[in-house]
């Protein structure tokens, strides 16, 4: 235990050479931290990338330390690290380094477990760190907005969105802020910041498909289809994620004014993800709108599949009801009506024959009696 505490202290001692720890809270991209000219940032970037098993080459500022590497491999549990960090918070007069790392690991732990017992501490650390620097910082605000956005207990999506909006206005080049704010904007169907977000987005270095999906949606919504198609082409060429490819085609279909083009986009979406009940429903309705006679069977098949995959709405139910009655009527006309007619003719002929036979017998009887 003493050895482990000593190793943590060694890391924190390296960080304490400079009061400039601010970059850790402002630059939330660990890979950018690792190549920073600030030795503290460089150390932390390498430390955390190694801890996440993203980077195999961890070199501590002032030299490689095999003991610290061994310690990092040994301690992969956030709460274990936090408990050790709190020991140093108690003995340090200025614990901003420890507070920063504790916030980082608590944020990681909450994201993984949704443990409500650490939420108050995350909010407390956010206030401590922001007060220390006299401003709201990306790393602290991301941790809090993460809870507000995802928690069923503490959730407040509008507040989370506002926090990220303010952070984007202050730190427009922060890639994590851009991605987070874009994803929130996508879910809340907000498009007012898309031009600024897209202008600050670095497609080469910060490629994020959820962000690109938001850009596609937002530019389609703002009636800029050419820009949306350009982004779509980029994502479709690079992505190996069929779910995201399906979403691209779905969005293009949603905003197409041509029914044939719309149906083709929905078919392409389903080729990448057939189990999407909503797209099955959209394709069925589109085919029904294109031609109720020619595509009746296809429309009914896709709409039934949509319901089978758990998606339905009033329009789908209404069209399905019409199509089902149409099938019943067609079956009646094709199968039942001919049978009824043949049966009726048969009955008529039998009755006619019976009458003829009766009249014939009556005539014979009269002749015989005369």
DAURBEL-V298021 format. One record per pair of residues at least 12 apart in sequence whose ideal C-beta (glycine too) atoms are under 10 Angstrom apart, sorted by the first residue. I is the first residue (numbers start at 0). GAP is how many residues later the second one is. If there is no record, write none. Layout:
i->I gap->GAP
i->I gap->GAP
//
This chain:
i->0 gap->83
i->2 gap->64
i->2 gap->67
i->2 gap->68
i->3 gap->63
i->3 gap->66
i->3 gap->67
i->3 gap->70
i->3 gap->71
i->3 gap->76
i->3 gap->77
i->3 gap->80
i->4 gap->66
i->4 gap->79
i->4 gap->82
i->4 gap->83
i->5 gap->61
i->5 gap->62
i->5 gap->65
i->6 gap->58
i->6 gap->60
i->6 gap->61
i->6 gap->62
i->6 gap->63
i->6 gap->64
i->6 gap->65
i->6 gap->67
i->6 gap->68
i->6 gap->77
i->7 gap->60
i->7 gap->63
i->7 gap->67
i->7 gap->73
i->7 gap->76
i->7 gap->77
i->7 gap->79
i->7 gap->80
i->7 gap->90
i->7 gap->93
i->8 gap->75
i->8 gap->78
i->8 gap->79
i->8 gap->82
i->8 gap->83
i->9 gap->50
i->9 gap->52
i->9 gap->55
i->9 gap->57
i->9 gap->58
i->9 gap->61
i->10 gap->32
i->10 gap->33
i->10 gap->36
i->10 gap->49
i->10 gap->50
i->10 gap->54
i->10 gap->57
i->10 gap->60
i->10 gap->61
i->10 gap->86
i->10 gap->90
i->11 gap->73
i->11 gap->76
i->11 gap->80
i->11 gap->83
i->11 gap->85
i->11 gap->86
i->11 gap->89
i->12 gap->49
i->12 gap->75
i->12 gap->84
i->13 gap->25
i->13 gap->26
i->13 gap->29
i->13 gap->30
i->13 gap->33
i->13 gap->46
i->13 gap->47
i->13 gap->48
i->13 gap->49
i->13 gap->51
i->13 gap->54
i->13 gap->83
i->14 gap->24
i->14 gap->25
i->14 gap->26
i->14 gap->28
i->14 gap->29
i->14 gap->32
i->14 gap->45
i->14 gap->46
i->14 gap->81
i->14 gap->82
i->14 gap->83
i->14 gap->85
i->14 gap->86
i->15 gap->24
i->15 gap->76
i->15 gap->78
i->15 gap->80
i->15 gap->81
i->16 gap->22
i->16 gap->23
i->16 gap->26
i->16 gap->44
i->16 gap->45
i->17 gap->20
i->17 gap->21
i->17 gap->22
i->17 gap->23
i->17 gap->43
i->18 gap->21
i->18 gap->75
i->18 gap->77
i->19 gap->18
i->19 gap->19
i->19 gap->20
i->19 gap->21
i->20 gap->17
i->20 gap->19
i->20 gap->20
i->20 gap->23
i->20 gap->73
i->20 gap->75
i->20 gap->76
i->20 gap->78
i->20 gap->79
i->20 gap->108
i->20 gap->111
i->20 gap->112
i->21 gap->16
i->21 gap->18
i->21 gap->19
i->21 gap->74
i->21 gap->78
i->21 gap->107
i->21 gap->110
i->21 gap->111
i->21 gap->113
i->21 gap->115
i->22 gap->13
i->22 gap->14
i->22 gap->15
i->22 gap->17
i->22 gap->18
i->22 gap->19
i->22 gap->21
i->22 gap->22
i->23 gap->12
i->23 gap->14
i->23 gap->16
i->23 gap->17
i->23 gap->19
i->23 gap->20
i->23 gap->21
i->23 gap->24
i->23 gap->72
i->23 gap->73
i->23 gap->76
i->23 gap->77
i->23 gap->80
i->23 gap->105
i->23 gap->113
i->23 gap->115
i->24 gap->71
i->24 gap->75
i->24 gap->78
i->24 gap->79
i->24 gap->104
i->24 gap->105
i->24 gap->107
i->24 gap->108
i->24 gap->110
i->24 gap->111
i->24 gap->112
i->24 gap->113
i->24 gap->114
i->24 gap->115
i->24 gap->116
i->24 gap->117
i->25 gap->15
i->25 gap->107
i->25 gap->109
i->25 gap->111
i->25 gap->112
i->25 gap->113
i->25 gap->144
i->25 gap->145
i->25 gap->148
i->26 gap->14
i->26 gap->17
i->26 gap->18
i->26 gap->111
i->26 gap->112
i->26 gap->144
i->26 gap->146
i->26 gap->147
i->26 gap->148
i->26 gap->149
i->27 gap->76
i->27 gap->109
i->27 gap->110
i->27 gap->111
i->27 gap->113
i->27 gap->114
i->27 gap->115
i->27 gap->139
i->27 gap->143
i->27 gap->146
i->27 gap->147
i->27 gap->148
i->27 gap->149
i->27 gap->151
i->27 gap->152
i->28 gap->16
i->28 gap->109
i->28 gap->145
i->28 gap->146
i->28 gap->147
i->28 gap->148
i->28 gap->150
i->28 gap->176
i->28 gap->177
i->29 gap->14
i->29 gap->15
i->29 gap->16
i->29 gap->17
i->29 gap->18
i->29 gap->19
i->29 gap->20
i->29 gap->21
i->29 gap->22
i->29 gap->24
i->29 gap->25
i->29 gap->74
i->29 gap->146
i->30 gap->14
i->30 gap->15
i->30 gap->18
i->30 gap->23
i->30 gap->24
i->30 gap->144
i->30 gap->174
i->31 gap->13
i->31 gap->142
i->31 gap->143
i->31 gap->144
i->31 gap->173
i->31 gap->174
i->32 gap->12
i->32 gap->13
i->32 gap->14
i->32 gap->15
i->32 gap->16
i->33 gap->12
i->33 gap->13
i->33 gap->14
i->33 gap->15
i->33 gap->16
i->33 gap->20
i->33 gap->21
i->33 gap->23
i->33 gap->24
i->33 gap->25
i->37 gap->23
i->38 gap->21
i->38 gap->22
i->38 gap->23
i->39 gap->21
i->39 gap->57
i->40 gap->20
i->41 gap->17
i->41 gap->18
i->41 gap->19
i->42 gap->15
i->42 gap->16
i->42 gap->17
i->42 gap->18
i->42 gap->19
i->43 gap->17
i->43 gap->53
i->43 gap->56
i->43 gap->57
i->43 gap->60
i->44 gap->13
i->45 gap->12
i->45 gap->13
i->45 gap->14
i->45 gap->15
i->46 gap->12
i->46 gap->13
i->46 gap->14
i->46 gap->21
i->46 gap->25
i->46 gap->54
i->47 gap->24
i->47 gap->53
i->47 gap->56
i->47 gap->57
i->47 gap->60
i->49 gap->18
i->49 gap->19
i->49 gap->22
i->49 gap->23
i->50 gap->21
i->50 gap->22
i->50 gap->24
i->50 gap->25
i->50 gap->27
i->50 gap->30
i->50 gap->53
i->50 gap->54
i->50 gap->57
i->51 gap->24
i->51 gap->56
i->52 gap->19
i->52 gap->20
i->52 gap->23
i->56 gap->12
i->57 gap->14
i->57 gap->15
i->70 gap->13
i->76 gap->28
i->76 gap->32
i->77 gap->24
i->77 gap->26
i->77 gap->27
i->77 gap->28
i->77 gap->29
i->77 gap->30
i->77 gap->31
i->77 gap->32
i->77 gap->33
i->77 gap->34
i->77 gap->35
i->77 gap->40
i->78 gap->26
i->78 gap->27
i->78 gap->30
i->78 gap->34
i->78 gap->36
i->78 gap->39
i->79 gap->25
i->80 gap->20
i->80 gap->21
i->80 gap->23
i->80 gap->24
i->80 gap->25
i->80 gap->27
i->80 gap->28
i->81 gap->16
i->81 gap->19
i->81 gap->20
i->81 gap->21
i->81 gap->22
i->81 gap->23
i->81 gap->24
i->81 gap->26
i->81 gap->27
i->81 gap->36
i->81 gap->39
i->82 gap->19
i->83 gap->14
i->83 gap->17
i->83 gap->18
i->84 gap->12
i->84 gap->13
i->84 gap->14
i->84 gap->15
i->84 gap->16
i->84 gap->17
i->84 gap->18
i->84 gap->19
i->84 gap->20
i->84 gap->21
i->85 gap->12
i->85 gap->13
i->85 gap->16
i->85 gap->35
i->87 gap->13
i->87 gap->14
i->88 gap->12
i->88 gap->13
i->93 gap->38
i->94 gap->33
i->94 gap->37
i->95 gap->32
i->95 gap->33
i->95 gap->36
i->95 gap->37
i->97 gap->27
i->98 gap->25
i->98 gap->26
i->98 gap->27
i->98 gap->29
i->98 gap->30
i->98 gap->33
i->98 gap->41
i->99 gap->25
i->99 gap->28
i->99 gap->29
i->99 gap->32
i->99 gap->37
i->99 gap->39
i->99 gap->40
i->101 gap->19
i->101 gap->20
i->101 gap->23
i->101 gap->26
i->101 gap->27
i->102 gap->18
i->102 gap->19
i->102 gap->21
i->102 gap->22
i->102 gap->23
i->102 gap->25
i->102 gap->26
i->102 gap->36
i->102 gap->37
i->102 gap->39
i->102 gap->40
i->102 gap->41
i->103 gap->21
i->103 gap->35
i->103 gap->39
i->104 gap->13
i->105 gap->12
i->105 gap->13
i->105 gap->15
i->105 gap->16
i->105 gap->19
i->105 gap->37
i->106 gap->15
i->106 gap->18
i->106 gap->19
i->106 gap->32
i->106 gap->33
i->106 gap->35
i->106 gap->36
i->106 gap->37
i->106 gap->39
i->106 gap->40
i->107 gap->35
i->108 gap->13
i->109 gap->12
i->109 gap->33
i->109 gap->36
i->109 gap->37
i->109 gap->40
i->109 gap->41
i->110 gap->32
i->110 gap->35
i->110 gap->36
i->110 gap->39
i->113 gap->33
i->113 gap->36
i->113 gap->37
i->113 gap->38
i->113 gap->39
i->115 gap->31
i->115 gap->35
i->115 gap->36
i->115 gap->37
i->115 gap->38
i->117 gap->29
i->118 gap->25
i->118 gap->28
i->118 gap->32
i->118 gap->34
i->118 gap->35
i->119 gap->34
i->121 gap->18
i->121 gap->21
i->121 gap->22
i->121 gap->24
i->121 gap->25
i->121 gap->32
i->122 gap->17
i->122 gap->20
i->122 gap->21
i->122 gap->24
i->122 gap->31
i->124 gap->15
i->124 gap->18
i->124 gap->19
i->125 gap->13
i->125 gap->14
i->125 gap->15
i->125 gap->16
i->125 gap->17
i->125 gap->18
i->125 gap->21
i->126 gap->13
i->126 gap->17
i->127 gap->12
i->128 gap->14
i->129 gap->14
i->134 gap->35
i->135 gap->27
i->135 gap->30
i->135 gap->31
i->135 gap->34
i->136 gap->30
i->136 gap->33
i->136 gap->34
i->137 gap->26
i->137 gap->29
i->137 gap->30
i->137 gap->32
i->137 gap->33
i->137 gap->36
i->137 gap->38
i->137 gap->39
i->137 gap->42
i->138 gap->35
i->138 gap->37
i->139 gap->23
i->139 gap->27
i->140 gap->19
i->140 gap->22
i->140 gap->23
i->140 gap->25
i->140 gap->26
i->140 gap->29
i->140 gap->30
i->140 gap->36
i->140 gap->39
i->141 gap->18
i->141 gap->21
i->141 gap->22
i->141 gap->25
i->141 gap->32
i->141 gap->34
i->141 gap->35
i->141 gap->38
i->143 gap->15
i->143 gap->16
i->143 gap->19
i->144 gap->12
i->144 gap->14
i->144 gap->15
i->144 gap->16
i->144 gap->17
i->144 gap->18
i->144 gap->19
i->144 gap->22
i->144 gap->32
i->144 gap->35
i->144 gap->36
i->144 gap->39
i->145 gap->14
i->145 gap->17
i->145 gap->34
i->146 gap->13
i->147 gap->12
i->147 gap->13
i->147 gap->14
i->147 gap->15
i->147 gap->16
i->148 gap->12
i->148 gap->14
i->148 gap->15
i->148 gap->31
i->148 gap->34
i->148 gap->35
i->148 gap->38
i->156 gap->27
i->156 gap->30
i->156 gap->31
i->157 gap->26
i->157 gap->30
i->159 gap->20
i->159 gap->21
i->159 gap->24
i->159 gap->28
i->160 gap->19
i->160 gap->20
i->160 gap->23
i->160 gap->24
i->160 gap->26
i->160 gap->27
i->160 gap->29
i->161 gap->22
i->162 gap->17
i->162 gap->18
i->162 gap->21
i->163 gap->13
i->163 gap->14
i->163 gap->16
i->163 gap->17
i->163 gap->18
i->163 gap->19
i->163 gap->20
i->163 gap->21
i->163 gap->29
i->164 gap->12
i->164 gap->16
i->164 gap->19
i->164 gap->20
i->164 gap->25
i->164 gap->27
i->164 gap->28
i->165 gap->15
i->166 gap->13
i->166 gap->14
i->167 gap->12
i->167 gap->13
i->167 gap->14
i->167 gap->17
i->167 gap->25
i->167 gap->28
i->167 gap->29
i->167 gap->32
i->168 gap->12
i->168 gap->24
i->168 gap->27
i->170 gap->29
i->171 gap->21
i->171 gap->24
i->171 gap->25
i->171 gap->27
i->171 gap->28
i->171 gap->29
i->172 gap->27
i->172 gap->28
i->172 gap->29
i->172 gap->33
i->173 gap->26
i->173 gap->32
i->174 gap->25
i->174 gap->26
i->174 gap->27
i->174 gap->30
i->174 gap->31
i->174 gap->32
i->174 gap->33
i->174 gap->36
i->175 gap->30
i->175 gap->32
i->176 gap->20
i->176 gap->23
i->177 gap->15
i->177 gap->18
i->177 gap->19
i->177 gap->20
i->177 gap->22
i->177 gap->23
i->177 gap->24
i->177 gap->28
i->177 gap->30
i->177 gap->33
i->178 gap->18
i->178 gap->22
i->178 gap->27
i->178 gap->29
i->178 gap->30
i->178 gap->31
i->178 gap->32
i->178 gap->35
i->179 gap->28
i->179 gap->30
i->179 gap->31
i->180 gap->12
i->180 gap->15
i->180 gap->16
i->180 gap->30
i->180 gap->33
i->181 gap->12
i->181 gap->15
i->181 gap->16
i->181 gap->19
i->181 gap->26
i->181 gap->28
i->181 gap->29
i->181 gap->30
i->181 gap->31
i->181 gap->32
i->181 gap->33
i->181 gap->35
i->181 gap->36
i->182 gap->25
i->182 gap->27
i->182 gap->28
i->182 gap->30
i->182 gap->31
i->183 gap->30
i->184 gap->12
i->184 gap->26
i->184 gap->29
i->184 gap->30
i->184 gap->32
i->184 gap->33
i->185 gap->24
i->185 gap->25
i->185 gap->27
i->185 gap->28
i->185 gap->29
i->185 gap->30
i->185 gap->31
i->185 gap->32
i->186 gap->27
i->188 gap->28
i->188 gap->29
i->188 gap->32
i->189 gap->24
i->189 gap->28
i->189 gap->31
i->190 gap->23
i->190 gap->24
i->190 gap->26
i->190 gap->27
i->190 gap->28
i->190 gap->29
i->190 gap->30
i->190 gap->31
i->191 gap->26
i->191 gap->30
i->192 gap->25
i->193 gap->20
i->193 gap->21
i->193 gap->23
i->193 gap->24
i->193 gap->25
i->193 gap->27
i->193 gap->28
i->193 gap->30
i->193 gap->33
i->194 gap->23
i->194 gap->24
i->194 gap->27
i->194 gap->29
i->194 gap->32
i->196 gap->14
i->196 gap->17
i->196 gap->18
i->196 gap->21
i->197 gap->13
i->197 gap->14
i->197 gap->16
i->197 gap->17
i->197 gap->20
i->197 gap->21
i->197 gap->29
i->197 gap->33
i->200 gap->14
i->200 gap->30
i->202 gap->12
i->202 gap->28
i->202 gap->31
i->202 gap->32
i->202 gap->35
i->206 gap->27
i->206 gap->28
i->206 gap->31
i->206 gap->32
i->208 gap->26
i->208 gap->29
i->208 gap->30
i->208 gap->31
i->208 gap->32
i->208 gap->34
i->208 gap->35
i->208 gap->36
i->208 gap->38
i->208 gap->39
i->209 gap->34
i->209 gap->37
i->210 gap->20
i->210 gap->24
i->211 gap->19
i->211 gap->20
i->211 gap->22
i->211 gap->23
i->211 gap->24
i->211 gap->26
i->211 gap->27
i->211 gap->32
i->211 gap->36
i->212 gap->18
i->212 gap->19
i->212 gap->22
i->212 gap->26
i->212 gap->31
i->212 gap->34
i->212 gap->35
i->212 gap->37
i->212 gap->38
i->213 gap->17
i->214 gap->12
i->214 gap->13
i->214 gap->15
i->214 gap->16
i->214 gap->17
i->214 gap->19
i->214 gap->20
i->215 gap->12
i->215 gap->13
i->215 gap->14
i->215 gap->15
i->215 gap->16
i->215 gap->18
i->215 gap->19
i->215 gap->31
i->215 gap->32
i->215 gap->35
i->215 gap->36
i->215 gap->39
i->216 gap->14
i->216 gap->30
i->216 gap->31
i->216 gap->33
i->216 gap->34
i->216 gap->37
i->216 gap->38
i->217 gap->13
i->218 gap->12
i->218 gap->13
i->218 gap->32
i->218 gap->36
i->219 gap->12
i->219 gap->31
i->219 gap->32
i->219 gap->34
i->219 gap->35
i->219 gap->36
i->220 gap->30
i->220 gap->33
i->220 gap->34
i->222 gap->32
i->224 gap->27
i->224 gap->30
i->224 gap->31
i->224 gap->32
i->227 gap->20
i->227 gap->23
i->227 gap->24
i->227 gap->27
i->228 gap->19
i->228 gap->23
i->230 gap->17
i->231 gap->13
i->231 gap->16
i->231 gap->17
i->231 gap->19
i->231 gap->20
i->232 gap->15
i->234 gap->12
i->234 gap->13
i->235 gap->12
i->235 gap->13
i->235 gap->32
i->235 gap->36
i->238 gap->33
i->240 gap->31
i->240 gap->32
i->241 gap->27
i->241 gap->29
i->241 gap->30
i->241 gap->31
i->242 gap->29
i->242 gap->30
i->242 gap->33
i->243 gap->28
i->243 gap->29
i->244 gap->23
i->244 gap->24
i->244 gap->26
i->244 gap->27
i->244 gap->28
i->245 gap->20
i->245 gap->22
i->245 gap->23
i->245 gap->24
i->245 gap->25
i->245 gap->26
i->245 gap->27
i->245 gap->28
i->245 gap->29
i->245 gap->30
i->245 gap->33
i->246 gap->22
i->246 gap->25
i->246 gap->26
i->246 gap->29
i->246 gap->32
i->247 gap->17
i->247 gap->20
i->247 gap->21
i->247 gap->24
i->248 gap->15
i->248 gap->16
i->248 gap->17
i->248 gap->18
i->248 gap->19
i->248 gap->20
i->248 gap->21
i->248 gap->22
i->248 gap->23
i->248 gap->24
i->248 gap->30
i->249 gap->15
i->249 gap->16
i->249 gap->18
i->249 gap->19
i->249 gap->20
i->249 gap->22
i->249 gap->23
i->249 gap->26
i->249 gap->28
i->249 gap->29
i->249 gap->32
i->249 gap->33
i->250 gap->14
i->250 gap->18
i->251 gap->12
i->251 gap->13
i->251 gap->14
i->251 gap->16
i->251 gap->17
i->252 gap->12
i->252 gap->13
i->252 gap->14
i->252 gap->15
i->252 gap->16
i->252 gap->26
i->252 gap->29
i->252 gap->30
i->252 gap->33
i->253 gap->12
i->253 gap->15
i->253 gap->25
i->253 gap->28
i->255 gap->30
i->258 gap->27
i->258 gap->28
i->258 gap->30
i->258 gap->31
i->258 gap->32
i->259 gap->26
i->259 gap->30
i->260 gap->25
i->261 gap->20
i->261 gap->21
i->261 gap->23
i->261 gap->24
i->261 gap->25
i->261 gap->27
i->261 gap->28
i->262 gap->19
i->262 gap->20
i->262 gap->21
i->262 gap->22
i->262 gap->23
i->262 gap->24
i->262 gap->26
i->262 gap->27
i->262 gap->32
i->262 gap->35
i->262 gap->39
i->263 gap->19
i->263 gap->22
i->264 gap->14
i->264 gap->17
i->264 gap->18
i->264 gap->21
i->265 gap->13
i->265 gap->14
i->265 gap->15
i->265 gap->16
i->265 gap->17
i->265 gap->18
i->265 gap->19
i->265 gap->20
i->265 gap->21
i->265 gap->36
i->266 gap->12
i->266 gap->16
i->266 gap->19
i->266 gap->20
i->266 gap->35
i->268 gap->13
i->268 gap->14
i->269 gap->12
i->269 gap->13
i->269 gap->32
i->269 gap->35
i->273 gap->31
i->273 gap->35
i->274 gap->30
i->274 gap->33
i->274 gap->34
i->274 gap->35
i->275 gap->30
i->275 gap->33
i->275 gap->35
i->276 gap->28
i->276 gap->29
i->276 gap->30
i->276 gap->31
i->276 gap->32
i->276 gap->33
i->276 gap->34
i->276 gap->35
i->276 gap->39
i->277 gap->28
i->277 gap->31
i->277 gap->32
i->277 gap->33
i->277 gap->34
i->277 gap->35
i->277 gap->38
i->278 gap->23
i->278 gap->27
i->278 gap->30
i->278 gap->32
i->279 gap->21
i->279 gap->22
i->279 gap->23
i->279 gap->24
i->279 gap->25
i->279 gap->26
i->279 gap->27
i->279 gap->28
i->279 gap->29
i->279 gap->31
i->279 gap->36
i->280 gap->21
i->280 gap->22
i->280 gap->24
i->280 gap->25
i->280 gap->26
i->280 gap->28
i->280 gap->30
i->280 gap->31
i->280 gap->32
i->280 gap->34
i->280 gap->35
i->280 gap->38
i->280 gap->39
i->281 gap->20
i->281 gap->21
i->281 gap->24
i->281 gap->29
i->281 gap->34
i->282 gap->15
i->282 gap->16
i->282 gap->18
i->282 gap->19
i->282 gap->20
i->282 gap->22
i->282 gap->23
i->283 gap->14
i->283 gap->15
i->283 gap->16
i->283 gap->17
i->283 gap->18
i->283 gap->19
i->283 gap->20
i->283 gap->21
i->283 gap->22
i->283 gap->23
i->283 gap->31
i->283 gap->32
i->283 gap->35
i->283 gap->36
i->283 gap->39
i->284 gap->14
i->284 gap->17
i->284 gap->18
i->284 gap->21
i->284 gap->28
i->284 gap->30
i->284 gap->31
i->284 gap->33
i->284 gap->34
i->285 gap->13
i->285 gap->16
i->286 gap->12
i->286 gap->13
i->286 gap->14
i->286 gap->15
i->286 gap->16
i->287 gap->12
i->287 gap->14
i->287 gap->15
i->287 gap->27
i->287 gap->28
i->287 gap->31
i->287 gap->32
i->287 gap->34
i->287 gap->35
i->288 gap->30
i->291 gap->27
i->291 gap->30
i->291 gap->31
i->291 gap->34
i->292 gap->33
i->295 gap->26
i->295 gap->27
i->295 gap->30
i->295 gap->31
i->295 gap->34
i->296 gap->26
i->296 gap->29
i->296 gap->30
i->298 gap->20
i->298 gap->21
i->298 gap->23
i->298 gap->24
i->299 gap->19
i->299 gap->20
i->299 gap->22
i->299 gap->23
i->299 gap->24
i->299 gap->26
i->299 gap->27
i->300 gap->22
i->301 gap->14
i->302 gap->12
i->302 gap->13
i->302 gap->14
i->302 gap->16
i->302 gap->17
i->302 gap->20
i->302 gap->21
i->303 gap->12
i->303 gap->16
i->303 gap->19
i->303 gap->20
i->305 gap->14
i->306 gap->13
//
